[in-house]
């Protein structure tokens, strides 16, 4: 006999009044109470049991379908037959809006699409679709969260694509638990995966992100599905879509969209850069996010410390890396940081992990301590070693082109490994961080 928390999935051999993982009271239940009617092995797994040689199996690669939303298609690389995809994001970020737009585009090729909503009634979905300019002549809508009823309709209608919005509003029959609990999410996800694999339809489900940043507690759905796509708010009405898992495509890329009254519209290049003006303690850099480059600003604030120990605070950057770069700047640039607090902030992207930002951070530190402004048209690129040397760069041509596109006039970097002809921007070559003194005047 075992017990499980319906909120976070914690398992135990003994009953407890309070879950030790999520601290929820009265959430530990006996798992035997939640057996389902559809839990037979044949319904839980892919129906194909015939033994075949891998070389003889036909690939579904040619059966990929596109949505004609360029950013989404680039992230997913199209949907293959019997694929199940999870779109996850916080409430109000635009998951339902994106699903309606995808349903409209997929249905335009004559494909049969069914849109299931356990959160909205058909009339509410119609209002939402009308606002987006979607007529939906080939989209059939179900306003129900009963998974048993949904499966009967799927078996009868045999759609090519199924949208489920959202998994937290779906209840599997035979599970004695409320929709949205870990038991219901796990069983509903299992049965929808079985539907996708055994019927050949493409299933797209949405899931809410909790306050802890997870999907329905312990991310139980991520193990079941073929692809996990996150949609999150970057700033104001800008949305970023990324692929965290994709069995049939690459991960690491992202797409930007603007959330408008007419739906999600793909945005241009993500950059927090403005190549103008001169600001103290601020430098520009480009970092890789998957196969794309993102422009960021590295902002350093130096203030006098009135306590026993100076503070070192970072936002979007490694604190340990800042401590190391501060020590390098102190040794080779003569910065006396012992009596000053240092704050480092990143704008333009959530986090910066690439060491190519080292030169920009050290330059911003020097500028902040000396109270000397940095030209806004300068971009700093380079990893810095403990000996103060600026190391050669990789992918330098793309980064220089990025600087040109964003109207920068000069790029400060180490000697490139290749000869660059007509870069379109002035290249200032430095070998050591000591040369920063000659750049900031």
PATOR-72093 format. One record per atom (N, C-alpha, C, CB): x, y, z. Coordinates in steps of 0.05 Angstrom, whole numbers, plus 5000, padded with zeros to 4 digits. Glycine has a CB too. Example, Ala and Ser with C-alpha at 12.3 -4.5 7.8 and 13.67 -1.06 7.14 Angstrom:
! residues 2
526448865156 524649105156 526449345156 522649115181 525749555142 527349795143 525850015157 528249885114 
//
This chain:
! residues 441
501749765000 500050005000 501850255000 498150005025 501150454984 502650694983 500850934983 504450704957 501951164990 500451414991 501851624974 500251505021 500251814964 501352014946 499952274951 501051924916 501552494948 500452764951 499152844924 502652964958 496652924926 495152994901 496053274891 492153004907 497553424906 498453684898 501153684883 498553874921 503053524894 505753534882 506753254874 507653644902 505253044880 506152774872 508052634890 507352794845 508552744914 510352614933 509152344942 510752794958 510852134941 509951864948 511151774975 510751664926 509551624990 510451525016 509051265022 509851735038 510351105039 509050855048 507250895072 511250645055 507351135084 505651195107 503951445102 507351235132 501651445115 499951685112 500951905130 497051625119 500852155121 501652385136 499552605133 504452485128 499252765153 497252985152 498253205135 496653085180 500853245133 502053465118 504153355099 503153685136 504153445074 506153355055 508853485061 505253425026 510953325064 513553445071 514853595047 515453225079 513853555023 515053684999 513753954994 514753514974 511053964993 509654214986 508254345009 507754164964 508354215033 507154315058 504154345057 508354585064 502854195039 499854205037 498654015058 498954125009 496554115071 495153955091 493053775078 493954135113 492753535089 490653345080 490753285050 487853455088 493053285039 493353235010 494552955005 495153434998 495252805026 496352535023 493952335021 498252465046 493852185000 491651994996 492751724989 489752094974 491151524993 491951244986 491551214956 490151035002 493651124943 493651104913 491650904903 496451044903 490950704919 489050504909 486350614905 488950274929 485750844916 483150974912 482851094885 482651184934 485151124871 485151264846 485751094822 487051494847 485150844823 485450674800 483450754779 485150374807 484150734754 482350814732 481250584716 483751014714 479150624703 477950414687 479550364661 475050484679 481050564652 482450534627 485450484632 482150784610 486150344654 488950314661 490150054651 489250334690 488849924632 490049674622 492449734605 487949514606 494449544604 496849604589 496449664560 498649374592 494449534548 494049574519 493049864513 492049384509 491749984532 490750254528 492850464536 488150304542 494850384552 496750574563 499150614546 497550484590 499550434527 501950454510 501250444481 503950224517 503350474464 502850464435 501950184428 505450534420 499950174410 498649914404 500449734387 496049964390 502349844372 504049674355 505849494371 505649854335 505549234369 507249044384 508748864365 505548874403 508448904338 509848734319 512848804319 508648774291 514548604319 517448634318 518348694290 518848394330 519748924286 520648994260 523549094261 518949214248 524949074238 527649184237 527449484234 529149064213 529249624248 529149914247 529550014218 531350034265 531149874202 531649964175 529149934157 533949804163 527249764165 524849714149 522549904157 524049434152 522850044179 520650214188 520550474172 520850274219 518250554163 517950794147 517851034166 515450784130 519251244159 519351494175 516951664168 521951644170 516051824188 513852014184 514852294177 512052024208 517452314170 518652574166 517252724144 521552544159 516352584123 515052724101 512252814108 514952544077 511252714130 508452784138 508453024158 507152544151 510553164160 510553404177 508753614164 513453524180 507253744181 505453954172 506254224185 502453894178 505954434170 506754704179 504254874185 508554834158 504655064203 502455234210 502455504195 502555294240 504555554180 504955804166 505356034185 502655854147 505855984210 506756184229 509756134232 505256164258 511356294218 514256234214 515756174240 515556464200 515356344260 516756304285 516056044299 516156534304 513555974299 512655724312 513655484296 509555714314 513555504269 514555284253 517555244256 513855324224 519055464260 521855434263 522555304290 523255714262 520955354310 521355234337 520754944336 519755384358 518454864324 517554594325 518554424302 514454584325 519354554280 520154414255 517754264244 522454234260 515354354249 512954224238 512053994257 513454114211 509553914254 508453704270 508453444254 505553774279 509453234267 509452974253 506952814262 512052804260 506452604247 504152434253 504352314281 503852214232 502152294296 501852194323 503752334343 502351894323 504352584338 505952734358 504052864378 507552954343 505052884403 503553024424 505353244435 502752824447 504353494434 505853734441 504553874464 506053914416 506153964483 505254114506 506154404503 506353994532 504154584504 504754874505 504254964534 502955034485 506355064547 506255134575 506755434579 508154964592 505455554597 505855834603 504055934625 505356004578 504656164637 502956274659 500256364649 504456504672 498356394667 495656484658 495756754645 493756494682 494156784623 493957044610 496257104591 493857254630 498056924586 500356984569 499656954539 502656794575 497456814532 496556794504 496556514493 498356964488 496256314511 496256034501 493755974485 496355844525 491456054495 488956014480 488856164454 486556094497 489956404454 490156564430 491856424409 491256844436 494156324417 495956184398 494655934388 498556124412 493255784405 491855544397 489755594376 490655404421 488255804380 486155874360 487355954333 484356104370 489556104334 490956174309 492055924295 493156374314 493255744311 494355504299 492155334287 495955344320 489855314302 487655144293 486555254266 485355144313 486355524264 485455644239 487355584216 485155944243 489955614221 491955564199 492055274191 494655664208 492055094210 492154814204 489654724188 492454644229 487354834195 484854754182 484554854154 482554844199 486155064146 485955174120 486754984097 487555434118 488354784104 489254594084 487254364081 491854484091 484854394091 482754184089 482953974110 482954054062 484654034131 484953834152 482653864172 487653874167 481853644184 479753644204 480953704231 478253374204 480053924244 481154014269 478954014290 482454294266 479553914314 477653934337 478954094359 476853644347 477554284369 478554464391 476954404416 478354764383 478354294436 477054224462 477754434482 477953934471 475754544496 476254734517 474654654542 475555024508 476054604563 474754554589 474454804606 476254344604 475455024596 475455274611 473355474600 478155404611 472755454574 470955634561 468655484548 472355824541 466355614546 464055494532 464455554502 461355614542 463055404484 463255454456 462655744448 461455274440 460755864462 460156144455 462356334463 457556234469 463756274485 466056444493 468356404473 466856374522 468756164464 470856114444 470256264419 471055804439 467656274411 466756424387 467456714390 463756384382 466956834413 467557114418 470557164415 466557204446 472056984427 475057004426 475956984397 476356784443 474856794382 475756754355 474856984337 474556494344 472557094342 471557324326 473357564330 468657394333 474257604354 476157824360 478757794344 476657844390 479557554340 482057494325 481557484295 483257234335 479057514287 478457494258 478457214247 480457654243 477857024265 477856734257 474956644253 479256564278 474256554229 471556454224 471256164233 470856484194 473356004228 473455734238 471455544225 472955724267 471155564198 469155404184 469955104185 468955494155 472455044187 473354764188 474254674216 475654724169 473554844236 474354784264 471854704279 475755024278 471954464292 469754374309 470454414338 468954084303 468654514354 469154594381 467654414401 468454884386 468954344422 467754194444 468254344470 468853894447 466054424483 466354564509 465954374532 464354794511 467754194536 467553984556 470253904567 466053734545 470253824593 472753734605 472653434611 473353884630 470553294602 470153014606 471852854586 467252924605 474052744595 475852604576 474552364563 478352524590 472752224577 471352004565 469652084542 469651864586 468252304545 466552414523 468252514500 464752644534 470452634507 472352734486 473452504469 474652894499 474152284482 475252054468 473151934449 476351854488 470651924457 468551824440 468251994415 465951804455 468352254418 468152434395 470452404377 467852724404 472952374388 475352334372 475052074356 477852324390 474051864368 473851604355 471751624332 472951384375 469751784336 467651814316 468551994293 465051914328 469652224300 470352424279 473052384266 470252694292 474852244280 477552194270 478852444259 477451984247 479452644276 480752884267 483752844261 480453114287 484953024247 487853014242 489353154264 488553134215 488153364275 489453514296 487453564319 490553784285 488253524343 486653574367 487953774385 486053304382 486453984393 487454184412 485954144438 486954474401 487354134460 486154104487 487054344504 486953834500 485254514511 485854754526 484054774551 485355014508 485054714574 487754624580 487654354595 489254834597 489954234599 490053974612 489053984641 492853854611 489254214654 488354244682 485354254684 489454494694 483954294661 481054304662 479754044653 480054524644 481453834647 480453574637 480453374660 482253474614 478253214661 477953014682 477652744668 475553074701 479352554676 479152284665 477052124682 481852134666 475351964669 473351814684 474751594701 471351684665 473651554725 474751354742 476851454762 475851134726 477651704758 479651814777 478151984797 481751984761 478151904821 476652034842 478252274853 476051834865 478552474836 480052714843 479152944826 483152664840 479453184836 478553424822 480453484798 478453664840 479353604777 481053684754 483253874763 479353824732 485653834752 487953994759 489753874779 486954254768 488853674794 490553544814 492553364799 488853374834 494653294813 496753144801 495752874790 499053094821 493852744803 492852494794 491352524767 490952364815 489652734766 488152784742 489952864719 485952994747 491853034724 493653124702 495252894691 495553344713 496252724710 497852494701 496252294685 499052354726 493752234694 492152034680 491052144654 489851944698 490252404654 489252524629 491552544608 488152804635 493852614617 496152624599 496852354588 498652734613 496652144604 497251874595 495251784574 497151674619 492651834579 490651754560 490751914534 487851784572 491352164535 491652324511 494052234495 491852624517 496252164508 498552054495 497851794481 500852004514 496251624494 495451374482 493751424457 493851204502 491951624459 490251694436 492051784412 488351924443 494051944417 495752044396 497351814383 497652254406 498551644399 500251434388 498651214374 501951314410 496251154384 494750934373 492951014349 493050814394 492251264347 490451354326 491851514304 488251524337 494351604309 495851744289 495152044287 495351624262 493452144305 492852434303 494952594319 489952484315 495052844312 496953024326 495353164348 498153234306 496453154372 495153264396 496753494407 494653044417 495453714411 496753944424 495254024449 496954194404 496554024471 495254084497 496754324510 495353844516 495154484524 496354704539 496354644569 494754964533 498254754583 498554714612 499354964626 500554494617 498255004650 498855244665 501455214680 496555304684 502855434683 505255444699 504455534727 507455634687 505455394748 504855464775 506655684785 505155214793 506255774810 507855984821 510755904824 506756074848 511155634827 513855534830 515255494803 513855264844 513855564781 515155544754 514955264742 517955634756 513155094752 512954824742 510254784729 513454624764 510054574713 507454504700 505954314718 507954384672 503754394729 502054224745 503654084767 500554024727 505254224782 506754104803 509454004794 505253884815 509953744794 512653644788 513253584759 513053394804 511953734741 512553704712 512053414702 515353784706 509953294711 509353024703 508752994674 507052904719 507853204661 507153184633 509553184615 505353414625 511753304623 514053334606 515253064598 516153494620 514952864615 515952594610 514252444589 516152434635 511752524586 509952374569 509852474541 507152384581 510252734537 509752854511 512352854494 508853144514 511952904468 514252914449 515653184448 513252834422 514153394453 515253664452 514153834474 514853794424 515754004486 514954194507 515654474497 516254124534 513654634492 514054904482 513155094504 512554954456 514955284512 514255484532 513655744518 516555514552 511555884529 510956154520 510956324545 508156174505 512556544545 512856704568 512956994560 515356634584 512357174579 512357454575 515157564579 510257604593 516157714559 518757834561 518558114573 520157844534 516958284560 516458544571 513958654557 518858734566 512258784573 509758904562 508158694547 510459144544 507858734520 506258544504 507958364487 504358704486 510558344493 512358164478 512357884490 515158274477 512057684474 512057404483 514357254469 509257264477 515657084485 517856914475 516956624476 520456964492 517256484453 516556204451 519156044448 514556154428 519655854465 522055694464 521355394465 523955774487 523155234454 522854944455 524754824476 523354814427 523654714498 525254594519 525654294513 523954634546 523954184498 524153894491 522853864463 522853714512 524253704446 523153654420 524453404408 523553904401 522953194408 524052934398 524452934368 522252714406 523053124354 523153124325 524353374314 520453084314 525853524330 527053774321 529153864341 524953984316 530254094336 532354204353 531154374375 534354374336 532754404397 531954574419 533954814421 531954414446 533155004437 534955234442 534155484427 537655164435 532655464405 531855704390 529455824403 531255624360 528856064394 526456204405 525256374383 527256384430 522756454388 521356634370 519956844387 519256484352 519857084376 518557314390 515957394377 520457554391 513957444393 511357524383 510357764399 509357294385 508857934386 507458154400 504558074403 507758414384 503558094428 500758034433 499058274428 500357934462 497458264407 495758494399 492758414401 496358574369 491058604396 488158544397 487358354375 486558804394 488958314355 488358134333 489957874336 489058264307 491257824358 492657584363 495657624364 492057384341 497157404363 500057414365 501257464337 501157144376 502857674336 504257744311 507257724315 503458034302 508657584297 511457534301 512957804301 512657354280 514757834320 516258084323 518958044309 516658154353 520458254309 523158244297 525258144316 523958524286 527558244313 529858154328 529658254357 532458244316 530358074376 530358144404 532858294411 529957904422 532658534419 535058684427 534358894448 536458814403 535858914468 535559124488 537459354483 535859024516 538559374458 540759554452 539659814440 542759434434 540960034447 540460284434 543260404429 538660474451 544060404404 546760494397 546860794395 547660364371 546460934417 546661224418 547161314446 544161354405 548161564449 548561674475 550961554489 546161634492 551761664512 553961574528 552961554557 556361754526 553361314569 552361264596 554661154613 549961074595 554861234637 556861134656 556060864666 557261324679 557860674665 557360404676 555560224659 556160434703 555260284633 553560124616 554960054590 550960264611 555059794583 556259704558 554259524543 558859554563 554859484518 553159314501 554659064493 552159464476 553158844489 554358594482 552258424467 555458434507 553158234451 551258044439 551957764449 551458054408 549857614457 550257344467 548557144451 549557334498 549356894452 547856684437 545556574453 549756464428 543256554441 540956404452 540156204432 538656604460 541155954435 540855754414 542355844390 537855714408 541155824366 542655904342 542356204336 541555744318 541156354353 540756644348 542356814367 537756714350 542757064359 544157254376 542157454388 546257414359 542657524413 540957714427 542657934438 539457564451 541658184435 543158414445 542458464474 542558654428 544458514490 543958574518 545558814527 544758334536 544658944548 546159164561 547059064588 544459424563 549559114594 550759044620 551059304636 553558904616 549459324657 549359564673 550559524700 546359664676 552559684707 553959664733 553559924748 556959614728 552759894774 552460124792 554360084815 549560144802 556060284819 558060274841 557260494861 560960324830 556960404886 556160594907 557860554932 553160574914 558360754947 559960744971 558660564992 560561024982 560160395005 559160215025 559560335053 560559945023 557460325070 557560425097 557460215118 555360625101 557659955109 557559735128 560259595128 555259545121 560359375143 562959245147 563859095122 562759045170 561858975107 562558815083 561158945059 561658525087 562658975037 561359085012 559558875000 563559164992 557458974987 555458804974 556158754945 552658934976 555458514936 555758444907 553058314899 558158244902 551458454883 548858364875 548658354845 546658544887 547458144835 547058114806 544258044799 548957894795 543358124775 540758044765 541157954736 538758284766 540757684732 541157574705 544057504699 540157764685 545757494719 548657444715 549657284739 550257704711 551757124734 552956964755 554457144775 554856754743 553757124800 555057284821 558057194824 553657254848 558556934822 561256844824 563056954801 561356534824 561856964777 563257074755 563857374759 561757034728 561957514770 562457804776 564657834796 559857934787 564757664817 566957684836 569657644823 566557484859 569757444805 572357394791 573157624773 572057134774 571257734758 571857964740 572558214756 569458024722 571358244779 572058474797 574958444806 570258484821 575858204813 578658154821 580558214798 578957864831 579758134774 581458184750 581758484745 580358044725 579458624747 579458914743 581159054765 576659024743 581058954789 582559074811 585559044806 581758944838 586358814796 589258764792 590358914768 589758464790 588958904745 590059014721 589159294713 589358824698 587059394727 586059664721 586259844745 583259654712 587259734768 587659904792 585159984806 589160144784 582959834803 580459894816 580659804846 578059764802 579959984864 579859914892 576959874900 581160134910 576059624900 573159564904 572459494933 572359344886 574359484951 573759394978 571759554993 576259374993 571559814987 569759995002 567260074986 571260235011 566659914966 564459994949 562559754944 565460104922 559959804942 558059604934 557859604904 555159664947 557559364893 557359334864 554759184857 559759184852 553159304839 550659194829 550959154799 548159364837 550258914789 550358864760 547658764751 552558644754 546558904730 543958834720 544158784690 541959054726 542558594680 542358524651 539658614640 542858214647 539658754618 537258824605 537358724576 536659134605 535058644565 534958544538 534558244537 537458614523 535158104559 534757814560 534757734590 536957654545 533557504595 533257414623 535957364637 531657164625 537657204625 540257144637 542457144616 540056864651 544857194625 547257184608 549256984620 548557464604 549856774605 551756574615 554356574598 550456304615 554256674574 556556674557 558856844568 555856754529 561256744567 563556884577 564457104558 565856694583 563257114535 563857324516 563157604527 562557274489 561457604548 560657854561 562757954581 557957814575 564857804586 566857884606 567958164601 569157684607 568758214577 569958474570 568058704575 570958474541 565558654568 563558864573 563158914603 560858784561 563158704619 562758744648 565058894660 562458464662 567558814653 569958944664 570059244656 572458804656 569259294631 569259574621 567159734636 568659584591 564859614641 562759754656 563659804685 560159594656 565059614697 566159644724 568159884725 567659394733 569959894706 571860104705 570460374701 573960064682 568560384683 567060624678 565560724703 565060594655 564360524718 562960594742 564760704764 561460364752 567060584767 568960674788 570160944782 571160464793 570760984756 572061234748 570061454741 573861194724 567461384741 565261564734 565761694707 565061784756 566561524688 567061614660 565161474641 570061544652 563661624625 561661504607 562861344585 559861724595 561361154575 562160974553 560361044529 561860674560 561661064506 560161124481 558060914476 562061154457 555661004471 553460814466 553660674439 550860954467 555460764422 555860634396 558060424396 556460844375 559160364420 561260154423 559959894432 563460254442 560859674421 560059404430 562559264439 558559254408 562459124463 564758994474 564258684474 565259084503 566158544461 565958254458 568658124466 565158184429 568557944485 571057804492 570957664519 573357994491 571957424520 572457284545 575057374556 572256974541 575257404583 577657504596 578757284614 577057764611 581357224612 582657034629 583657154655 584956904614 584556994673 585557094699 588057254696 586056854718 589457224674 591857384669 591157654655 593757234652 588657714652 587757964640 587757964610 589558184650 588357744598 588357724569 585557694557 590157494559 585057824535 582457794521 582757574500 581558074508 581157374503 581457134486 580057164459 580356884501 581057014439 579757024412 576856924413 581356854392 575257024394 572456964394 571756744374 570857214387 569456624378 568256444359 565856584346 567356174373 565156504323 562756614309 562956924307 560156534324 565357024302 565757314302 564257454279 568657384301 564057334256 562857464233 559857524238 563057294208 558457334250 555557374256 555257594276 554257114265 557057604296 556757814317 557358094306 558657754340 559258104287 559858364274 557458454257 562358344257 556258264243 553858334227 551558424245 552958084210 551358294269 549358374288 549758664297 549358184312 552358734302 552959004310 552259204288 555959024317 552759134263 552159314241 549159354239 553259204215 547559134242 544659154240 543459334262 543358874242 544859344285 543759504307 545159774309 544059354333 546459864287 547460134284 549860204303 545260334289 551460004310 553860054325 556060144307 554659804342 557860314317 559960424300 562660294305 560260724306 562960174329 565560054335 565159804352 567360254350 566759594347 566759344362 569459314374 565959104345 569659284401 572159244415 572358944421 572259414442 574558824411 574758534414 577758454412 573158384392 578358204416 581058104413 581558054383 581557844429 584057994377 584757944349 583257704338 587757894346 581557744317 580057514306 581757304293 577957614286 580857054293 582356834281 582356844251 581356574291 580456984239 580256994210 580457284201 577556864201 581157314176 581257574164 578557674155 583257584140 577657894166 574957994160 575258234141 573558074186 574058204117 574258414098 571558574098 574758294070 571858834097 569559014097 567558944118 568259014069 568258964144 566358894165 563959074168 567858884192 564159314157 561959504159 561859654186 559359364156 563859614203 564059744229 567059754236 562359594250 567859944252 570659964260 571259744281 571160244273 573459614277 574359404296 576659504312 575059144281 576359514338 578459594356 579559344369 577459804378 582059264362 583259024372 584859074398 585058894350 584258924419 585758944444 586658674452 584159094466 588858654466 589858394476 589558364506 592758364468 589358584521 589258584550 587158784560 591958634562 586058724583 584158914595 585459174602 582758784620 588059184604 589459434611 588959644590 592459384613 588359554565 587859744543 585159884545 588059604517 583559794564 580859924568 581260224576 579159784589 583460274590 584060554598 584260744574 586660574615 585260634552 585460804528 582860834512 587560694511 580960664518 578460674504 576460864517 577160394502 576460854544 574661034559 576361284567 573460894585 575761504555 577261754561 575361974569 578961834537 
//
